């Protein structure tokens, strides 16, 4: 499988993974590894964040959108609700 971003510029570079947001194949140059915390809701609507965070691979486009969302809504940007 080849990197989608590299294919867009006419290169054929092997992908190292798949974007966790959009599903695009990405190479090491066009990917970013970040962390994200899982959370669940406990009684009395209390959100509990668990440790350790999960590793998340994103393409450059999704990583940029994620950073923009973090700037806008920092309280919810790094948490995935699981229940």
Buried (B, 14 or more C-beta within 10 A) or exposed (E): EBBBBBBEEEEEBEBBBBBBBEEBBBBEEBBBEBEBEBBEEEEEEEEEEEEEBEEBBBBBBBBEBBBEEBEEEEEEBBBEEEE
